[in-house]
Amino acid sequence: MLSKKYRLPVQSFFAERSKTIKNSFFIVRFKENNLSFNRFGVLVSKKVSKKATRRNMLKRMVFNFIKANKLNKDSGAQKRFDALISLLPPTEKASGDEFSDCLGQVVGKMQQNK
């Protein structure tokens, strides 16, 4: 799990406009921030899975992907961003490799669109 410093307060994110990237498994909304690091938030609705344990596991998978790829750390880039990752219902049936591949593609597009 990411430390609280790198987690995005999801409720405050919707106040401003943001850019959007959509995939078959994810919707990623992002905007620039004035901090020295990136922040991430994850939304998993009950439409994805009715079981809270499964929703929490999916959320942990996203945060672990971010932590493993060091997306939250200072990478020398000049622009930093806040990103809100929403999971869509097909995510429930995706395998771990398929999940991380699609998430990697979406995050790559997000970094290119900054």
C-alpha positions as a Python dict, from the first residue, in 0.01 Angstrom:
ca = {
    (1, 'M'): (0, 0, 0),
    (2, 'L'): (118, 351, -71),
    (3, 'S'): (188, 585, 216),
    (4, 'K'): (-77, 846, 283),
    (5, 'K'): (141, 1118, 133),
    (6, 'Y'): (106, 962, -214),
    (7, 'R'): (-266, 884, -193),
    (8, 'L'): (-513, 1124, -347),
    (9, 'P'): (-810, 1246, -139),
    (10, 'V'): (-1075, 1119, -380),
    (11, 'Q'): (-1358, 1346, -261),
    (12, 'S'): (-1168, 1664, -347),
    (13, 'F'): (-1060, 1542, -691),
    (14, 'F'): (-1394, 1597, -864),
    (15, 'A'): (-1398, 1973, -791),
    (16, 'E'): (-1190, 2060, -1099),
    (17, 'R'): (-1179, 1946, -1461),
    (18, 'S'): (-938, 1673, -1556),
    (19, 'K'): (-819, 1482, -1862),
    (20, 'T'): (-956, 1131, -1912),
    (21, 'I'): (-819, 809, -2061),
    (22, 'K'): (-1049, 510, -2095),
    (23, 'N'): (-960, 144, -2138),
    (24, 'S'): (-1169, -174, -2125),
    (25, 'F'): (-1074, -217, -1756),
    (26, 'F'): (-1001, 136, -1631),
    (27, 'I'): (-1098, 501, -1651),
    (28, 'V'): (-811, 728, -1550),
    (29, 'R'): (-876, 1093, -1474),
    (30, 'F'): (-569, 1309, -1416),
    (31, 'K'): (-460, 1668, -1377),
    (32, 'E'): (-143, 1852, -1287),
    (33, 'N'): (-56, 1932, -928),
    (34, 'N'): (192, 2173, -770),
    (35, 'L'): (357, 1914, -549),
    (36, 'S'): (696, 1748, -590),
    (37, 'F'): (541, 1401, -630),
    (38, 'N'): (251, 1221, -798),
    (39, 'R'): (-61, 1118, -608),
    (40, 'F'): (-300, 835, -693),
    (41, 'G'): (-652, 741, -591),
    (42, 'V'): (-849, 427, -674),
    (43, 'L'): (-1226, 382, -699),
    (44, 'V'): (-1383, 37, -709),
    (45, 'S'): (-1762, 36, -709),
    (46, 'K'): (-2002, -240, -614),
    (47, 'K'): (-2070, -291, -985),
    (48, 'V'): (-1722, -444, -1010),
    (49, 'S'): (-1776, -690, -726),
    (50, 'K'): (-2035, -717, -455),
    (51, 'K'): (-1778, -855, -211),
    (52, 'A'): (-1577, -595, -21),
    (53, 'T'): (-1281, -832, 10),
    (54, 'R'): (-1253, -861, -368),
    (55, 'R'): (-1287, -483, -417),
    (56, 'N'): (-1013, -424, -158),
    (57, 'M'): (-791, -682, -325),
    (58, 'L'): (-830, -506, -662),
    (59, 'K'): (-750, -174, -500),
    (60, 'R'): (-437, -322, -339),
    (61, 'M'): (-333, -463, -678),
    (62, 'V'): (-346, -114, -831),
    (63, 'F'): (-154, 44, -544),
    (64, 'N'): (106, -234, -554),
    (65, 'F'): (151, -179, -929),
    (66, 'I'): (210, 191, -866),
    (67, 'K'): (454, 119, -587),
    (68, 'A'): (642, -151, -781),
    (69, 'N'): (686, 75, -1085),
    (70, 'K'): (777, 373, -865),
    (71, 'L'): (519, 596, -1033),
    (72, 'N'): (470, 799, -716),
    (73, 'K'): (838, 888, -668),
    (74, 'D'): (1027, 1183, -808),
    (75, 'S'): (1137, 1072, -1155),
    (76, 'G'): (1294, 1399, -1264),
    (77, 'A'): (997, 1499, -1478),
    (78, 'Q'): (889, 1859, -1444),
    (79, 'K'): (515, 1799, -1436),
    (80, 'R'): (351, 1613, -1149),
    (81, 'F'): (-5, 1489, -1156),
    (82, 'D'): (-295, 1364, -947),
    (83, 'A'): (-459, 1055, -1095),
    (84, 'L'): (-788, 890, -1008),
    (85, 'I'): (-815, 533, -1137),
    (86, 'S'): (-1169, 393, -1159),
    (87, 'L'): (-1208, 20, -1218),
    (88, 'L'): (-1478, -106, -1453),
    (89, 'P'): (-1677, -432, -1413),
    (90, 'P'): (-1472, -645, -1659),
    (91, 'T'): (-1177, -603, -1418),
    (92, 'E'): (-1331, -865, -1189),
    (93, 'K'): (-1269, -1145, -1437),
    (94, 'A'): (-924, -1032, -1559),
    (95, 'S'): (-614, -1234, -1479),
    (96, 'G'): (-327, -1073, -1289),
    (97, 'D'): (-105, -1040, -1596),
    (98, 'E'): (-383, -896, -1810),
    (99, 'F'): (-471, -655, -1529),
    (100, 'S'): (-115, -522, -1493),
    (101, 'D'): (-59, -502, -1871),
    (102, 'C'): (-371, -289, -1923),
    (103, 'L'): (-288, -71, -1624),
    (104, 'G'): (64, -22, -1759),
    (105, 'Q'): (-74, 84, -2098),
    (106, 'V'): (-312, 336, -1943),
    (107, 'V'): (-44, 484, -1716),
    (108, 'G'): (193, 510, -2014),
    (109, 'K'): (-69, 704, -2212),
    (110, 'M'): (-128, 927, -1911),
    (111, 'Q'): (242, 1012, -1883),
    (112, 'Q'): (259, 1090, -2256),
    (113, 'N'): (-45, 1324, -2237),
    (114, 'K'): (93, 1531, -1952),
}
